[in-house]
Amino acid sequence: MRRFLLLACVAAAPLGAQAAFYPALQPSRIAVREYTFAVADLSGGGTALVFQWREGLGRPGLQLTMDGGIVDADIPGSATQLAIGAGLAYQAMTATADLPFDVVIGGGIGIATGEATTTRIPFGATVGHRFALDERVAISPFIAPRISWNRIGGGGTTTTDTDIEVDLGATVEFTPMVAMRVAAIIGDNNAFALGLALTPKGLKK
C-alpha cells in the first residue's frame, strides 16, 4: 500500500504539497507564482507525473501550494492512482550575512484514490541557500526533513502509521523564468524526482 501515490501538502511540508512517496520539491524560498511539472521514480517501483502550483497569498512570506498527480505503481493488479493535495508554506527565515540560511516551514493534507484511499498529513521545513553564479544562473541546494501521518483504507480495513523523511535537492535557475528542480527522499521510502519550474514573466521567485 505504501507504494500508492499519496498527495500531500506541505507544505509539503515545508514542503508544500507533497505526494505519496515522491519528494516534496519545495525550495527554501517561497514563490510569488510558480508552476512545476515533474516526473518521479517512486519507492518500491512505479512512476508518478506531478503538477504543482505555488502561489503567494499577498501576505509577506505566505504561500499556497496545490498538487495534482497520477501514479502507475509496479504492483500486480493495482489501478492507476489519482492524487490531489493542498498546503501552506511560510518563509520563517531569509538568509543574512550572519545566518546564511533560508527556511520555509509548512504543512498540508493530501488524498490519493483508487483501489484504496490514502490520506497523508505532512509537516516539516526546508532549509537552504541560494548561490548566484552570475547575473542569470543560480543554484539553491536544500534539505527538507518532515514528519507525516498516513492513513490507508480499503477492503474493509484501515491502517495508520507515521513516517520521518528527508529530502535532499537543489534548484538550478537558468533564467528568471525557468529552473530545473531535482530532489531525492533519503530513508525508508527512497524516491527521486526531476522537475521543470516555470515562473511567469515579471514575477520573482
C-alpha positions in Angstrom: 0.0 0.0 0.0 2.9 2.4 0.7 3.7 2.4 -2.9 0.4 4.0 -3.8 0.7 7.7 -4.5 -0.4 9.8 -1.7 -0.5 13.5 -2.4 0.1 15.8 0.4 0.8 19.3 1.1 3.1 20.7 2.9 3.9 22.2 2.8 5.0 19.9 1.7 5.9 20.4 4.1 7.8 22.7 4.1 7.0 21.3 1.9 4.3 22.4 0.1 2.1 19.8 -1.3 3.7 16.6 -1.5 2.6 13.3 -2.9 2.8 9.9 -1.8 6.3 8.9 -1.6 7.8 11.3 -4.0 9.9 14.3 -2.9 8.1 17.4 -2.0 10.1 19.6 -4.3 9.6 22.6 -2.1 12.6 25.0 -2.2 13.8 27.1 0.7 12.3 30.3 -0.7 8.5 30.6 -1.3 7.3 31.8 -4.7 5.1 34.6 -5.9 3.8 32.3 -8.5 5.3 29.1 -9.9 4.3 26.1 -11.9 6.3 22.9 -11.6 6.0 19.8 -13.9 7.8 16.8 -12.6 8.3 13.1 -13.0 9.1 10.9 -10.1 10.5 7.4 -9.6 8.7 6.0 -6.6 9.7 3.9 -3.6 9.1 0.2 -4.4 8.8 0.9 -8.1 6.4 2.9 -10.3 6.3 6.4 -11.9 4.4 9.5 -10.9 3.6 12.5 -13.1 3.1 15.6 -10.9 1.9 19.2 -11.3 2.5 21.7 -8.6 1.1 25.3 -8.4 2.7 27.6 -5.8 1.0 31.0 -5.3 1.8 33.8 -2.9 -1.2 34.9 -0.8 -0.5 38.6 -0.6 0.8 38.4 2.9 4.6 38.6 3.4 6.1 35.2 3.5 2.9 33.1 3.0 2.3 30.7 0.1 -0.4 28.3 -1.0 0.6 25.1 -2.7 -1.7 22.8 -4.8 -0.7 19.4 -6.2 -2.2 17.0 -8.7 -0.8 13.8 -9.9 -1.2 10.4 -11.5 0.9 7.4 -10.4 1.4 4.0 -12.0 2.8 1.7 -9.3 4.7 -1.5 -10.1 2.2 -3.6 -8.1 0.4 -6.5 -9.9 -3.4 -5.9 -10.2 -3.2 -2.3 -8.9 -5.1 0.5 -10.5 -3.7 3.9 -11.5 -4.0 6.3 -8.6 -5.2 9.9 -8.8 -3.9 12.2 -6.1 -4.6 15.8 -5.0 -3.2 17.9 -2.2 -3.0 21.4 -0.7 -1.0 23.1 1.9 0.5 26.3 3.3 4.1 27.4 3.5 5.7 30.2 5.4 9.1 31.9 5.0 10.3 31.7 8.5 13.8 33.0 7.8 15.6 34.7 5.0 19.4 34.4 4.6 21.6 37.2 6.1 25.3 37.7 6.4 25.2 36.5 10.0 22.9 33.5 9.3 23.1 32.4 5.6 20.1 30.1 5.5 16.6 30.4 4.0 14.0 28.5 6.0 10.4 27.6 4.9 8.0 25.7 7.2 4.6 24.4 6.4 2.1 21.6 6.4 -0.9 20.3 4.5 -3.1 17.3 3.5 -3.2 15.0 0.5 -5.6 12.3 -0.7 -5.0 9.5 -3.2 -7.9 7.5 -4.6 -8.0 4.2 -6.5 -8.5 0.7 -5.2 -7.7 2.1 -1.7 -7.9 5.6 -0.3 -4.8 7.1 1.3 -4.7 10.3 3.4 -1.4 11.9 4.3 -0.7 14.9 6.6 2.9 16.1 6.5 4.6 18.8 8.4 8.2 20.0 8.2 10.8 22.5 7.0 13.1 23.3 4.1 16.5 24.8 4.8 18.8 26.0 2.0 20.8 28.8 0.5 20.8 30.5 -3.0 24.2 30.8 -4.6 24.3 33.3 -7.6 26.8 32.0 -10.2 26.3 35.0 -12.5 23.6 37.6 -13.3 21.2 34.9 -14.6 22.3 31.5 -13.3 22.0 30.4 -9.6 21.9 27.1 -7.7 20.0 26.6 -4.5 20.7 23.4 -2.6 18.2 22.4 0.2 17.4 19.8 2.8 13.8 19.2 3.8 13.1 17.0 6.9 9.5 16.2 7.7 7.1 14.0 9.6 3.9 12.7 8.2 0.8 10.9 9.5 -0.6 8.4 7.0 -3.9 6.6 6.8 -4.7 3.9 4.3 -8.2 2.4 4.0 -9.6 -0.2 1.6 -11.3 -3.6 1.5 -12.9 -3.1 4.9 -9.6 -2.5 6.7 -7.7 0.7 7.8 -4.1 1.1 8.8 -2.2 4.2 10.1 1.5 5.0 10.6 3.9 7.9 11.0 6.9 8.4 8.8 10.0 10.6 9.1 11.6 11.5 5.8 14.3 13.8 4.5 14.5 15.3 1.0 17.9 16.4 -0.4 17.7 18.5 -3.5 18.6 21.6 -5.5 17.1 24.2 -7.8 19.1 25.4 -10.8 17.9 28.7 -12.2 18.8 29.2 -15.9 16.8 32.4 -16.3 14.4 34.4 -14.0 11.6 32.3 -15.5 13.0 28.8 -16.0 14.6 26.5 -13.4 15.3 22.8 -13.0 14.5 21.2 -9.7 15.8 17.8 -8.5 15.3 16.0 -5.2 15.6 12.6 -3.6 14.0 11.1 -0.5 16.5 9.6 1.9 15.2 6.9 4.3 12.7 4.1 4.3 10.8 5.4 1.2 13.6 6.2 -1.2 12.4 8.1 -4.3 13.7 10.5 -6.9 12.1 13.4 -8.8 13.1 15.8 -11.6 11.0 18.8 -12.4 10.8 22.0 -14.5 9.8 25.1 -12.6 8.3 28.0 -14.5 7.8 31.5 -13.1 5.6 33.9 -15.2 7.4 36.8 -16.7 7.7 39.8 -14.4 7.4 37.8 -11.2 10.3 36.9 -8.9 10.8 33.6 -7.1 
